[in-house]
Amino acid sequence: MQRAYSPSRQFPRHTGIWAALLLGVSLTACAAPHASTKPARSAASDLGPITPATVDDAAFAPSAYRVLVGADTGKVRASLLAGVVARALERARLRFDSDHPETGYAALQGAFFLMRRGEYRREGLLHAAPALTEGAAAAARLGEEGYALALYSMLSDLLPPGPSREDVQTHLAAMASFQALTDQSGPIVAAGSDARVAAERALLDSSDQAFRDASQRLLEWVGKARAAGAGDITAHSNADREEAYHALRGGGYSLVALYLRHGDPLGALTAADDAGLDRAISPDLRARLEACAQDDDPDAWLDLYRLYDSREVYTALSLDQRLFESAAFGAAVSLFRAEPGSFRGAMPLASRLVDYGMAEVAPLVLASGLARGASPEQLAAALALALNATVGEAEAGQHDAARRVFEASGPLLELASSKPFAGRVSPSPARFRYVMGALEAGRGDLARARPLLEAAVQEEPSVDALRVLAAIARQKRDVPGTLGFLEKAQRLAEKSGNVIEEADVWNSEFEVLRDSGDRAGAEHALDQALTRALDATRQGRPGANQARAERLLAHVLEHFGDAQAIHRATERAYDAAASDATQLSATITDSARRALTRRDLPAARKALAHAVDASLPADELVYIALWLELLERQLAVPTDGSVEDAFAAMDEAPGWSGKLRAWARKKLSDADLLAAARDPAQRTEALFYTTMGRRIAGDTSTDAELEKVAASDAVNLVEIGIARDLLAIRAGTETGYKVPAGITLP
C-alpha cells in the first residue's frame, strides 16, 4: 500500500528536527546491497555521434531555459544540451581567468548540473580543457576528491598525448594511491570514503556508469553499517564505529540526494528497497518521494528542496555539502517543471541559477513564475534577486554577463512600472536602472550609462544617480553641467537630512571648482564641506555611519593640509569601521590613496598592515601594496618588506590583479601591462601606473599622460582621483586653504 502524502506535514525547521528526519533507521541485518537496475532517464549515450548546437552568449539564456524545462528529446535535446554545456564551461573559464576562481568553480558545477543521468556527452567538453584543468586544481585544493577525480578523468580522455596529459595521469595515480591507504582504516571507513568519492564524481560525471557506481557504493556504505550493528561484521576501530553511526543517520539522505540531483525520486526508493534498505529512508522522506514520483506534487518538491537546501541538516548529519546542494538544484528544477507559473515554483531555481553562473537565465524563470499574478512583495523579491545577480556578475569581472542579466530583466522592470505595482516595489525599476548605469559608467561605457541614469533620475531622483551623472559630465569637461547635477544632488541631500551626503557633494563641488580655476567658489564649497563633515561626525552614530563620516572628514581635511587632524580622523575611521568590512575596506583604500598623493610613508605602511590583517581579497590588496611600492620608490627609501610579503601571499592569478602584481614585481614590462588591459578601466589603470613609474624614474613629461588619466571615461576610478590631485598639487591649486576661524578640529 502506498503511503498518502499530506502537504500540511511540513518538515520541522527548528528544535526537534532530528526526531522527524531520522526515524526509520534500523540496526537489523540486511541482505547484501546492490545497485538499482532502473534504466537511465535518458539514453543520450545510445544516440550515436552528435554535433553540439552553436550557442553564443546571446543565445545562452533562452537555450539553457529550454534545456531545463523544454520537451526536446533524442538528438535534438542532446545537441542543444551539449552546446549549452560547452558555452557554460567557456563562461567558467572566463571566471577563472578574472581573479574569481570561486565563481569559476561554481559555474563549472552549474554546467555539469544541466546534464542528468545518462546525458553525459564528450562532444560538449571538446574545447573545455582549460576550464576542467582549473576546476580540477580547485577541487584538489578543497579536498573534494570525487570532483577532482571526475575532472581529471575527463581531462585524461580529452587531452592528446603529451606533458599535460602525463601530468593529469600523475594526479590520477596519486589519488588512487591515497584511496588505497584509506582502505586500510576499516571496512566501514573504507566504504564511506568510497561512497563519498563516487557520489561526488557522479555529481559531475552524469554517465550511467558513474551514477550506478555511486548508488552501489552508497548502498554498500549503509549496508555495512547496519551489518556492523547486527554483529555480522566487526568494526575495526572507533573511526569505524563513528563512520557506522554517520551512515545509519544520514546514509538514506545521501542516497536520496544522489537521485534527486538527477530528478529521480522513484529511483531512490527502488534502489533502497531492492537492496533491502527500505528503512534507511525515513517515513516522512519516503512520503514526499512517492508524492513526487506518482503525482509530480509541487508541495512535495518544495519540501524536498527546503530539506536539501538546509545547512542545518547536512551539518548536523555530517554529510557532504556539495551532495546536498546538488540535490537542492535537482529539486528546484523539478519543482519549476511541476509548477512553472508560480512564484514559489520559480524562486528556488532562479536563486540556484545565480549561484551556479547562469544568472541571466534567472529572469526568464522569474518572469514565468510571476505569470499567474504576483504580489508587490513577490515582484520585489524577484527584482532584488535580479539586481543582486547583476551586481554580482560585475564584481566577478563579468560585465557583459551583468548587462545580459539586466537586459533579461526587462519584463520584470516593465511589470514593476505598471499601474498595479508602480511605487509599491523596492528595489524600484529606477534603482535597478541606476545600478546598471553606474556599472556601465565604472566600466567606461558612458554612452550606455547616461540614458540609464537619466531615466532613473526622471522616474525617481536620487543623490547617487545625480552624482554619477555629475561624474560623467565632469569627464566631458562640462563644468556647468557637472555643477548643475551636483546642485540637484545637494538639494536632495538637504531635503532628506543626510548630512554625510551633503558634505560629500560639497567636497565634489570644491574639486570641480578648484580644477576649473574658480578659487573663491572652491573656498566656499570647501568651507561648507568641512562644516557639514564635522556635523556628520557629531551625530554620534556608531559603526558604518560614523566610519564614513570620519573618513569623509579626513578627505576634506586633505585640502587644508592639516596632517595631524587628518591622522586623528583616519584613526577614528579605522576604529569605527572595525566591525564593518565594507567601511574598513573603504577606509584602508582612502588612507592608502591619500598616503601616495601626500607622500605619507607611515600612513601607507599602516594601510597595508590593516589590509593584510583584514584579509582583503587580492583584487583589493594589490592596489594597497602597489601604492606603497610606488611611494617607497618615490621617496627612495628601503622597503620594510611588507609589500613583498603582501605580493608573495597572493595566489598567482591570471586576471588583472595578477597582471598588476607582475608589473610591480618587474615581471611584466610597461608595454606588456598596457597590452594586457581589456577595457577602458584597465587601460586607464595601466596608463596611470606606467606613467607613475616613469614619473618616479625622473621623466618630467608625464603630466600629459596624467591628464589623459584624469579625463578617462572610466569614471570614479581611484586612479582618476589620484591623477587629479597630483596635477592640482603640481599646479598649486591645492594649497593655501585655511580652516575658517572659529572651527576647532577634533
Secondary structure, 3 states (H helix, E strand, C coil): CCCCCCCCCCCCCCCCHHHHHCCCCCCCCCCCCCCCCCCCCCCHHHCCCCCCCCCCHHHHHHHHHHHHHCCCCHHHHHHHHHHHHHHHHHHHHHHHCCCCHHHHHHHHHHHHHCCCCCCCCHHHHCCCHHHHHHHHHHHHHHCCHHHHHHHHHHHHHHCCCCHHHHHHHHHHHHHHHHHHHHHHHCHHHHHHHHHHHHHHHHHHCCCHHHHHHHHHHHHHHHHHHHHHHCCCCCCCCHHHHHHHHHHHHHHHHHHHHHHHHCCCHHHHHHHHHHCCCHHHCCHHHHHHHHHHHHHCCHHHHHHHHHHHCCHHHHHHCCCCHHHHHHHHHHHHHHHHHHCCCCHHHHHHHHHHHHHCCCHHHHHHHHHHHCCCCCCHHHHHHHHHHHHHHHHHHHHCCCHHHHHHHHHHCHHHHHHHHCCCCCCCCCCCHHHHHHHHHHHHHHHCCHHHHHHHHHHHHHHCCCHHHHHHHHHHHHHCCCHHHHHHHHHHHHHHHHHHCCHHHHHHHHHHHHHHHHHHCCHHHHHHHHHHHHHHHHHHHCCCCCCHHHHHHHHHHHHHHHCCCCHHHHHHHHHHHHHHCCCCHHHHHHHHHHHHHHHHHHCCHHHHHHHHHHHHHCCCCHHHHHHHHHHHHHHHHHHCCCCCCHHHHHHHHCCCCCCHHHHHHHHHCCCCCHHHHHHHCCCHHHHHHHHHHHHHHHHHCCCCCCHHHHHHHHCCCCCCCHHHHHHHHHHHHHHCCCCCCCCCCCCCCC
